[in-house]
Amino acid sequence: MMLTKQFLVIASIVVSLLMVVVVNLVRLRNTKKPAAARTIILPPLFMATGAGMFILPMFRPTLLELISSVVMGMLFSIILIKTSKFEIRDNQIYLQRSKLFLAALIGLVALRMTGKIVLAETINIDPAQMSGIFFILAFSMILPWRISMFMEFRKLKRQLDNK
């Protein structure tokens, strides 16, 4: 049975919404326990395994799509960076709770969903290629965000170690 383009777009939107819920739950849990370098570094490493999709030509974007996805992802990462801060409590480093983070996350997912719908309706992009484009966008958003978090974590860790 061949899946329709509309079904694939709707399925990807549903998965995106589920990811918002999961990310928010993980984020809430992480604000209640001390931060660790590995929990900052591991998500982009785990996500990087998804790049294996590019072995298959049908997932590969054009050069312009690649550049656009990377630039958009890096711009979106600024929002995540601005809403993710650490604090020192009880001689430990904790991720600060931020209501703005959830709003930013929902906004970013809404932008991605709108982009998928617009691309699916206006430009004849294969659903597999669109998956590749949005994977690159997501990875280009998560990697700078996590690097920024790690740098801030290390700075606070040095402050604690110097006390």
C-alpha positions in Angstrom: 0.0 0.0 0.0 1.4 3.4 -1.0 1.2 6.1 1.6 -0.1 9.4 0.4 1.8 12.6 0.7 -1.0 14.1 2.9 -0.9 11.2 5.2 2.9 11.5 5.6 2.7 15.2 6.4 -0.1 14.6 8.9 1.8 11.7 10.5 4.9 13.9 10.8 2.9 16.7 12.5 1.5 14.2 15.0 5.0 12.9 15.8 6.2 16.5 16.2 3.4 17.2 18.7 4.3 14.1 20.6 7.9 15.2 20.7 6.9 18.6 22.2 5.2 16.7 25.0 8.2 14.4 25.5 10.7 17.2 25.4 8.7 19.3 27.9 8.4 16.3 30.3 12.1 15.6 30.1 12.9 19.3 30.6 10.7 19.5 33.7 12.4 16.4 35.1 15.8 17.8 34.4 15.1 21.0 36.3 14.5 18.9 39.5 17.9 17.2 39.6 21.4 18.5 39.2 22.7 18.9 35.6 25.4 16.6 34.2 27.6 17.1 31.2 26.6 13.8 29.7 22.9 14.8 29.7 23.8 17.9 27.8 26.1 16.2 25.3 24.3 13.0 24.6 21.0 14.1 22.8 22.8 15.5 19.7 25.0 12.4 19.6 22.0 10.2 19.7 20.2 12.3 17.1 23.2 12.2 14.8 22.6 8.5 14.2 19.6 9.6 12.2 21.9 11.0 9.6 22.2 7.4 8.4 19.1 8.2 6.3 21.3 10.1 3.9 22.9 6.9 2.7 19.7 6.6 0.6 19.5 9.2 -2.2 15.8 9.8 -1.8 16.5 11.6 1.6 19.2 13.9 0.3 18.3 17.6 -0.1 19.7 19.8 -2.8 22.5 22.2 -1.9 20.1 25.1 -1.6 17.8 23.1 0.6 20.7 22.0 2.8 22.0 25.5 3.3 18.5 26.9 4.0 17.9 24.1 6.5 21.1 24.8 8.3 20.6 28.5 8.4 17.0 28.2 9.7 18.1 25.7 12.3 20.8 27.9 13.6 18.5 30.9 13.8 15.9 28.8 15.6 18.6 27.6 18.0 19.0 31.2 19.3 15.5 31.0 20.8 16.4 27.8 22.6 19.7 29.2 23.8 18.0 32.3 25.2 15.4 30.2 27.1 17.9 27.7 28.6 19.9 28.9 31.6 21.6 27.2 34.5 21.8 28.3 38.1 23.8 27.2 41.2 21.7 25.9 44.0 23.0 24.0 47.0 26.5 23.8 45.5 25.0 22.0 42.4 24.2 23.2 38.9 20.5 23.0 37.9 18.7 23.9 34.7 16.4 26.8 35.4 12.7 26.3 34.9 11.4 28.5 32.2 7.8 29.0 31.1 9.1 30.8 28.1 10.9 27.6 27.0 7.6 25.7 26.5 6.2 28.7 24.5 9.3 28.8 22.4 9.3 25.1 21.8 5.6 25.2 20.7 6.3 28.2 18.5 9.3 26.4 16.8 7.3 23.3 16.2 4.4 25.3 14.8 6.8 27.0 12.4 8.2 23.6 11.4 4.7 22.2 10.8 3.7 25.3 8.9 6.8 25.0 6.8 6.1 21.3 6.1 2.5 22.0 5.1 3.5 24.9 2.8 6.3 22.9 1.2 4.0 19.9 0.7 1.3 22.0 -0.9 3.3 24.5 -2.9 6.5 22.8 -3.9 6.6 19.3 -5.2 9.1 17.9 -2.7 9.2 14.2 -2.1 8.2 13.3 1.5 11.5 11.4 2.0 13.5 14.4 0.9 11.3 16.7 3.1 12.2 14.4 6.0 15.9 14.9 5.2 15.4 18.7 5.1 13.6 18.8 8.4 16.1 16.4 10.0 18.9 18.8 9.0 16.9 21.8 10.3 16.3 20.1 13.7 19.9 18.9 14.1 21.2 22.4 13.1 18.9 23.8 15.9 19.8 21.3 18.6 23.6 21.2 18.1 24.3 24.9 18.7 21.8 24.9 21.6 23.5 22.0 23.3 27.0 23.4 22.7 25.9 26.7 24.3 24.4 24.8 27.3 27.6 22.8 27.7 29.8 25.9 27.6 27.6 27.6 30.3 27.6 24.4 32.4 31.4 24.2 32.2 31.7 27.9 33.2 29.5 27.3 36.3 31.3 24.1 37.1 34.6 26.0 37.2 33.1 28.5 39.5 32.0 25.7 41.8 35.4 24.0 41.7 37.2 27.3 42.5 35.2 27.8 45.7 
